[in-house]
Amino acid sequence: MKLTIVAAALLVAFGAQAQEKKATKAASKGAMSFFVTSAGKGNGADLGGLEGADAHCSSLAQAAGSKQTNWKAYLSTSPGPGATGAQGVNARERIGKGPWANAKGVTVAKNVGELHSGKANINKQTALDEKGQPIKGRGDTPNEHDILTGSDPMGMYSTAGGDTTCGNWTKSGDGSAIVGHHDRTGLNEFWHSKQWNSSHGSRGCSQDQLKASGGAGLFYCFAAK
């Protein structure tokens, strides 16, 4: 009986290793063009701005064997105050034209329009990390389904007022950022609760505050092409 249990455990382990190797091989061939970061930068929503977030995407992708070079974080930034303030940046305009596929070669969207429509194929089964592994969602321990975006459902920066990007990704204390749910689930059945890119604002910008509401400082990465 013990030998049977050990054998079964070994088969599961070998199966998981085979899946990871397959995903890594696909990434090395340039197939992967979309992933959720397996880890944040460790300082809450302070990602070092868009530049720091893009660099994190590139670093994780390269470590996973990707040949893609133009990685962009799916993040919006808010415009500066007044008529002469810095222009805002829309996440949807940073990521190229598509199509995009995850580490297992599954297409999540053919183009920007489809990505921001009901046809977007982003859910717990497809929103994988750069190694082809699933991201913990609602019902898992810990829940990490809050994905930083700072965006509205159409992938644009919010005009609702207040802080929606944790100071354009430079804050790790007070503030807030719009997050999406990669697993498309929430506390209720309201439409926004199921949005992959725009579900609600975070409780704050620190690592602990992000964890408190079901996040880990993770974000989406796309190969702009």
C-alpha angles and dihedrals in degrees: 000000000000091000090053092052092047091048091050091049091050091051091052091048093048090047092053091048091050091051092050092048090049091051092047090050091051090049091050090054090057095252095123114083101152135046145145113243111258088218137013123233091268098243100089114248093341097109096159091262123284091313092057092046092050090050090052090052091050094047094051093044093050092049088053091054100258118159092200113110108181101072119166130189114234095237135129126210127210122240120254121254122278133012092297097047123118115281119254121246124225117217092219091060094054102059106064127238103297158188099194131190134185127239091279093053096254113145114235096182138353096213144351093275094053091045089060097045138073088272095069108124097213117130140120092289096050105029093084130162124251090275093053093255124137122252116235113257141179108322093029127100112269103018108222101167096121103101117189115241111138086211143119120236091275092056096254130125114269121258093191093103131241127066112321099156104044090253093318090308098309102102129092099171130038120012137064142251132200112249134190130213112242090193092052093232133116144162091286142012096262115134096244093052089067099048115119092210108027122032108129145322122280121247091242142324103264123100091248093048092050090050091049092065098040106279142108104197092270124152141182123264126200131185104234108226 
